[in-house]
Amino acid sequence: MKIIVIGAGSIGRRHHDNLVHMGVDSHLVPWRAYRPEVLDGADAAVIATATDVRLAPIRDAAERGLPLYIEKPMAFRPDDLDQITALMAPVADRSMLGLMMRYHPAFRVLADLDLTETVRFSCDIGHDVTQWRANWRFSDSYAARADGGGVLLDLCHEIDMAAVLFPGLTLGPVSCLGHPAYPGVDMSSRLMLTAANGAAGSVGMDYLTPKLHRRTILYGTRTMADFDFAAQRYTVTDAQGARDIPITMERNEMFVGITRDWLALQQGQGASNPLAPRLDRVDESTRLTAAAWAGRHFTGHITKEIP
């Protein structure tokens, strides 16, 4: 199987390395070197470019009937989302969106809980963006762009997690903090959400907190779940008391798991994960993300220096 990985940033290189390790004939193509003809003769492609430039390679791949693995978010403009959905419809059941938190074993536990009696919930993630990677500058990255950048899109896994746990979410206000040096880029965002059963919830993300945090808390009349993904501490409390769920995981395991399922789809096999983010099954999540980005309301600015 020959796969073209378009985009040679950290995520594109990770996909390429994982594919090579799995024995796939993978070719890494930096965005600046991309030409439509690099897709000729390929069996599939990975789109790991910045969000605002991916429509063209997706169209090129669709013209060749290639199934895709598209890095999240699929799109931030509703029109782009509609175009991608239409272009990929013939191969949507063999294509994936890179919502890898669906492959976290602890999240699988959350998704299997009975959440019908949940009354409120929160999903939060944050980390100081200046500490992310060595020899990397925020100002030089896709994240610093007014179109397609910002923390809401960059860390949108939590939006998808909320959409999986509570289908039929209604979006409320989206409050953001910006930065004078990066107009139109959200550095901290919080979405207010309402579940179909009336439960109030929120999703928050930021580029600012000094230490990585990633935590989902669900409050119910019979069960409370407190899952700290950063510390890898997962607790479920009910009438019998609190019980810890022992789960440990290395981050790349999620990339490997989702990639294996994507490759299985190419072979006409089913995905091992019932939550697999096939493109024909992520419409609610992708539209919620795009609507949240479009609905951002900047309530202030931060003063932290972000080079």
N, C-alpha and C positions, 0 to 999 in steps of 0.2 A: 504494500500500500504506500502510495506517495502522497505526502501531505505538505502543503506550503503554509508556513507560519509567517504572516504579514505583521511586522512590527517587532523590532529588536530591542525593546526596552526590557526591564527586569522580568515582567510577566511573560512577554514573548519568548525570552530566552529560557525561562522556566518550562514553558510548554514544549519548546523544541527539545530541551534536554530530557524531559520525561518521555517524549515520544521516541527519541533515539534509544533511551534505556529500554523501552518496550519493544525494540526491534523494528520500529517504523522508519521508512525512508523519509525523513523530515528535512525540509529545506527552510532555513531562516532567512527572511528577506526584510531588511530594514525599510521603513516607510519611504525614506528618501530614494531608495533604489527600486521601489515598486513600479512595475509596468504590467498591464493586464495579461500580457503573453506569458508571464511567469506561471500563470495558472493552467496553461495548456498542458495536457497530459496528467494533471493531478487527479487524485481520487477524492480529495476533500481539502479544506483549508481552515486555518485558525486565523481569526481577525483579532489582533491584539494591538491595534492602532489607537490613537486618541479618538474619543467619541465623535468629535466634530468632523473627522475626515474619513469615516469608515463607510459611508453610503456608497461611494464609487467602487471600492473593491468588493463590497457585497453584491452590487449590481453585476460586476464582472463575473463573480463566482456564480450568480444565479443564471446568467446567460449560458454558462457551461454546465448547469445542472449539478453543481457541487454542494454537498452538505457542508455545513459550517459549524465551527465552535466559535461563538462570538463572545468576547469578553464583555463583562457588565460595565456600565449599563448599556442596554441595546441601543437606546437613543434618548435624547432629552427634549427634542422637539416632537410634538404630536404628529406633524406631517412626515418627518423622517421615520417615526415609528410605524405609521401606516404604510409607507413605501416599503420598508424592510419586511413587514409582515406579509405584504402582497408578493414581494419578490421571492421570499423564502417558502411560501405556501407549499409548492410541490415537494420540497424536501424537509419540511418543518419537523416531521416525525423522525428524521435522522439527524437533526441538528440540535445543538445545545447552546444555552446561554450560561456564561461562567458564574453562576450563583453557587459557589462551592461550599458555602456554609450549610447547604442542604446535605452535604456529605460529612458533616461533623457528627460523630456518634452521639454526643450529648444533645445536639439539636434533634436528632432522630428520636431520642427519648422524650423530649418536650412535645414533639409532634404526635407522639403516640398517647399522650395523656388525654383524659377527658376534660376538655376546656369549656364545656357548655355552661358551667357555673362560675366562670371567671367574671370578676366584677371590675378589675382594672389591671393594667399591664404596662410595662416599660421595657424598651430595648435600647441600650446605650452603648456607644463605642467612642473612644477618643484617644489621642496620643499626640504629643508635640511633633509636628511635621518636620521640624528642623533636626530631629533625632532619627528619622526613618532609616536612612542608608548613608554609608560613607561615600564621600565624593559625589554628593547629589545635592542640588539646590532646588528649592521649591520654585523660585522665579524662572528657572529654565524648563520646568516641567509642564505637561498638559494641564495639571491641576491649577495652575496659575492663570489659565485663560478664562475670560468672561464667558465664552461659549464652550460649554462642555467641561469646564473645570469646577472647582469648589468641592467642599467636603460632602455635600448631600449626594452628589453623583459618585464621588470617589469611594465613599464608605456606605454605599447603598445596600449592602448585604442585610443590614438590620431592617430596612424597609421590606425587603423580600421575606425575611423571617417572620415579620408581623403579618404579612399577607398570607403566608402559608399557615400560620397558627390560627388566624382569624379571617377566613374567607369573607368577602363582602364588606371590607372596611370602607368607611366614609372618611374622606380627608377634611380636616378642619384647618385652622390657621397654621402657617409655616413661618416661624420667626427665626431670623438670622442675624448674625453679627458679621460685618464686613471688615475691610482693612483699607485705609486710605491709599496704600501703594498698589492695591489690586482691585480696582473698581469692578463691581458686578460679581465678585468672587466671594462666596460665603465661607467663613472660617469656623463658624459654629452655627448649627441649625437644629431646630426642634419642630417635629411634626406632631400635631394633635390629631388623634384618630378615634373613631367610634366603631366598635365591632357590631355585627349584626344583632347580637343579643343586648346591645345597649352599653356594653362595657366600655369605659373610657380608657384610652391608652395614649402612649407617646413613643416616638422614636427620636433619639438624640444622637448627634455626632459632632465631633470637633477636632480641629487640628492643634489643640492648645494644651491639653492637660499633660503634666510633666511625666506621668507614667502611664503606660498602656492600660486602659480599662475596657472591658467588653463584658456586659452583664445584662441578662434578661431576667426580669422578675414578673411572675404571674400571681395575682392574688385572687383566690376563689373562696366560696363559702365552705368548701370541703377540703380543698387542696391549695397549698402555696408552693410554688417552685422558685427557687433562687439559684440561678445558674451563672456562675462567674467563669466565663470562658478564658479570660486572661490568667487567672489563678488556677484554673482547672479544678474548681470546687463546685460540686453540683448537689444541691440539697432539695429534697421533696418533703414537705411537712403535711401531715393529715391528722386525723383523730388519734392515730396510734403513736404520733410523735414524729420527730425528724429522722430521716434516714439519708445518709450520704451515698451517692452513686459513684463508684470508683471508675473513672474514665481518664485515660491519658492518651494524648495524641500529638504527633508532630505535624506541623502545618502542611507540609508537602503531601501528606497522606490524602488530604482532601483533593488536591490537584490530581493525584494519581487515580483516585477513585472515580472522579467525574470523567477523566480522560478514558479510563477503561470502559466505562459505560458508553461513552460516545463512540469509541471504536467498535463496541459490540453492536451498536445500532447500525453501523456501516456494514456489518456482516449479516444483517437481518435477524439479529438476536435481540432479546429484550434487555432493558437496563436492570441491574441488580437492585437499584435504589428506587422505591416507589415514588420518591420525591424528585426524581431526576428532572432537571429543568429543560425538557425538550421545548423547542420553540413553539410547538402547538399547545403548550400547557402553561405558559408564563404570561399570558396577556394581562391578567389582573395585576400582577406584580410590576410589569413594565409600564403599564399605564398609570399606576399609582406613583411610581418614581417620576415619570415625566410630568404628571400633574403637580407633584410637590415642587419640582424645580421651577415650573412656570408660576407657581403660587407663592414663591418666596417673598417675604416682606422683611426688609432690612430695618431693624430697630435700633441699630447703633454700630459703632466700630471699635475694634480693639487697637491697642497701642503697642503690643509686643512686636519686636523687630523680627521679621521673617524674610531672610535674604533669598 
